[in-house]
Amino acid sequence: MHIVDILIFIVYLLGMLGIGWYFMRQNQNKEDYYVGGRNIGSWHIGLSVVATDVGGGFSIGLGGLGFAMGLAGSWLLFTGLLGAWLAAVFLIPKIKKLEENHTFYTFPQIFQHFYNPKVALIAGIISGIGYIGFTSSQILAGAKLASATVKSLDMTTALIIMGVVVVVYTVMGGIKAVIYSDTIQWIILMSGLIFIGIPIAIYKLGGWANIRAALPASFFDITNVSFIQIINWGVSIIPIWFVGMTLYQRIYACAGEKQAKKAWFIAGVFEYPIMAFMGVMLGLLSRVAADAGMFASLGYESVANLDKEMGLPLLLRTVLPVGFLGIMLSAYFSAIMSTADSCLMAASGNVVTDILGRFFNFSDQKMLRVSQLATLAIGALALFLATFIQNVLSLMLYSYSFMVSGLFVPLLGALYWRKSHPTAAIWAMLLGGITTVILSILVSGKYFSLPLGLDANIFGISMSLITFITLSNIFHKKRIV
């Protein structure tokens, strides 16, 4: 990597840290740190939502799908479009209506309103654990990108560098820094892909005709994906739009229902088709480059020995000229930071508000300091976790599944079913989450396969639903709204 590219990347990192420092000086209390004063506009929120949801992890993960299966991998983010628009129609109006008479900072506080503090505490623990895992996936994505792009940088060193930068920036800035920098970061990423990454890669690979001839027709077939695979993605991703702490923080940060719904519609369109096809396209192009032996000089002589998620950063390193590589590296790291900082904020909010807040009564000023310390500690834990799991997309989907299988059914019950009972919510969260975790471990360890290739999360949600309905009917107590 040329010194010019390194300098461009360093300037970008310093700029992001500068934003964090600026907003650290603006934050006065918990209200500023977690929900940004509740008056942020639709476009900032919408771009922040899509930057957080897609981010670097899905960007690298989409590149891996494009490398392995081609354009059909784009269906992964179609489920994001559905989730965003369903949440805009069915969730946001109810949450903003509740906000007229209540002050919320986290998602589990919704459970406290409908159920009781014990349910909220368990929800906070589940959400916090899930977002620690998701933060780890983003740090891992950044490390893969950096280690594949900078020849002398090994994966462990890259993990440490990525983790430290992300954690320090997030600790300083709070939600305003996260949302406003997300807008900048997303513009950088989109501009880099549209005007630099994709055009130069196509040119270096000999044009579109050569690319089509280099791969089987299945790579260009949008239908080359099984219905079961789409169902698995949908069950893991669509419900997260209803239980994601990062998304609730942005709902609270919106000035009103109209602004929040507009932000979610914006986010959906940017997820699919815009980012979905650009991500898998770069992955597909990296497959062409790998098959052509363009990565041999970098130590990857065989496609069989290449981590498919490394294809995209290796492509950028190989085809981009001096200066442009630094810009694209900054663009992808922008996406990674936009998700990692949001997930750190979510996990911090869960730990401080939903867990520590149950046992300690902090003043506003002390709460701000405790929040920053919690963010630092959680970031360190996420970095440690990232050293154990080396597949970005798998780590993200595991984190998604754990939260979805535990939290989705009790939330729907709270919002739409008057027989919902706190005891049913607790057992549905525990059994749903545990079922998914156990099945995921057994399947990943190849101890057995699930029927029809279905995802473990489907069985976790089913267990949660059966438990919730059965126990709610047994107790048969009306909830009080």
Secondary structure, DSSP 8 states (H G I E B T S, - for coil): --HHHHHHHHHHHHHHHHHHHHHHHH--SHHHHHHGGG-B-HHHHHHHHHHHHTHHHHHHHHHHHHHHHGGGGGHHHHHHHHHHHHHHHHTHHHHHHHTTT----SSHHHHHHHS-HHHHHHHHHHHHHHHHHHHHHHHHHHHHHHHHHSTT--HHHHHHHHHHHHHHHHHHHHHHHHHHHHHHHHHHHHHHIIIIIHHHHHHHTT-HHHHHHHS-GGGG-TT-S-HHHHHHHHHHHTTHHHH-HHHHHHHHHBSSHHHHHHHHHHHHHIIIIIIHHHHHHHHHHHHHHHHTTTTGGGT---GGGS-GGGHHHHHHHHH--TTHHHHHHHHHHHHHHHHHHHHHHHHHHIIIIIIGGGT----HHHHHHHHHHHHHHHHHHHHHHHTT---HHHHHHHHHHHHHHHHHHHHHHHHH-TT--HHHHHHHHHHHHHHHHHHHHHHHTTS---GGG--HHHHHHHHHHHHHHHHHHHH------
